[in-house]
Amino acid sequence: MVLLLVVATLLVILGVGIFLATGQKRLARALAADETTGGLYFHPGHTWASFLPTGMAKVGIDRFLREILGRFDDVLLPSAGRSVKQGQVVLTLIKGGRRVHVVSPMDGIVCATNPRSAEGAGFSYKDDYLLLVRPTRLKENMAQMKGYREADGWFRAEFARFKDFITFRMGNLAEVGATLPDGGEHMEGIVEKMDEATLKAFTEAFLR
């Protein structure tokens, strides 16, 4: 009798797990097919997720963070099988001796990393990803993410906010050898010019 109860309980747990996993995959497929976003969604910590018809998601860093980092020297990635949480540090980018800690845009399980990650070069959403993640709380996580079109105005606001941040922390942008993209030049690699206190303040203000 006890054995039957144990087996029944295990079957219920297994059934719930399969049901939840199927629901996650179905939602990811719907997001991948959304033509208004191109399947791309952005987290306030400047990471993005690109959903695939398989139910998986590619995860990378957005254009804002790429501009500030430029070509990074190295990247520390989580191993396959690791559980990640939305808003918690999932990887570390290294540039000129500076370490920039980056958060995950969603809860999930890391399934693989991009073998090109260490190159730190180029920029194209979807192809230039860092991680492949299987979402586990996608419906809840989407409340914190923005679609591609919605993110356009947000990016402009973030660049303006960053200009104010740098001016306050480091002085005039021209004095530190950088201007914002709308000034006709790039601020590529400006993170190298930040001292540790400024980098910490930047992380707390922009990468959470």
Long-range contacts (C-beta under 8 A, 24 or more apart in sequence): 23-139, 24-55, 24-134, 24-135, 24-136, 24-138, 25-54, 25-55, 26-55, 27-135, 27-138, 27-139, 28-52, 28-54, 28-55, 28-56, 28-57, 28-135, 28-138, 29-53, 29-55, 31-138, 31-142, 34-147, 36-147, 36-148, 36-149, 37-147, 37-148, 37-149, 38-125, 38-148, 39-126, 40-125, 40-126, 40-147, 40-148, 41-105, 41-142, 41-145, 41-146, 41-147, 41-148, 42-105, 42-145, 42-146, 42-147, 42-148, 42-151, 42-154, 43-86, 43-87, 43-103, 43-104, 43-105, 43-106, 43-144, 43-145, 44-144, 44-208, 45-87, 45-102, 45-103, 45-105, 45-206, 45-207, 45-208, 46-102, 46-158, 46-206, 46-207, 47-90, 47-102, 47-103, 47-104, 47-105, 48-105, 48-125, 49-105, 49-106, 49-133, 49-145, 50-125, 50-126, 50-129, 55-134, 55-135, 56-111, 56-132, 56-133, 56-134, 56-135, 57-106, 57-108, 57-132, 57-133, 57-134, 57-135, 58-126, 58-129, 58-131, 58-132, 58-133, 59-90, 59-104, 59-105, 59-106, 59-129, 59-130, 59-131, 59-132, 59-133, 60-125, 60-128, 60-129, 60-130, 60-131, 61-93, 61-102, 61-130, 62-155, 63-123, 63-155, 64-155, 64-158, 64-159, 64-162, 64-206, 65-100, 65-102, 65-207, 66-123, 67-181, 67-186, 67-187, 67-188, 68-162, 68-187, 68-188, 68-189, 68-190, 68-191, 69-93, 69-95, 69-100, 69-188, 69-189, 69-191, 70-95, 70-188, 70-189, 70-190, 70-191, 71-120, 71-121, 71-188, 71-189, 72-100, 72-120, 73-120, 74-118, 74-120, 75-117, 75-118, 75-120, 75-130, 77-113, 77-117, 77-130, 77-131, 78-110, 78-113, 78-131, 79-110, 80-110, 80-111, 80-112, 80-113, 81-109, 81-110, 82-109, 82-110, 83-107, 83-108, 83-109, 83-110, 83-136, 84-108, 84-109, 84-110, 84-133, 86-137, 86-141, 86-144, 87-144, 87-208, 90-131, 91-130, 91-131, 93-120, 95-189, 95-191, 95-192, 96-189, 96-191, 96-192, 97-192, 98-191, 98-192, 98-194, 98-199, 100-191, 100-199, 100-203, 100-207, 101-203, 101-207, 102-207, 103-207, 103-208, 104-133, 105-141, 105-145, 106-133, 106-135, 106-137, 106-138, 106-141, 106-145, 107-135, 107-136, 107-137, 107-138, 107-140, 107-141, 108-133, 108-134, 108-135, 108-136, 108-137, 109-133, 109-134, 109-136, 158-206, 161-205, 161-206, 162-206, 165-201, 165-202, 165-205, 165-206, 166-190, 169-194, 169-198, 169-201, 169-202, 170-194, 170-198
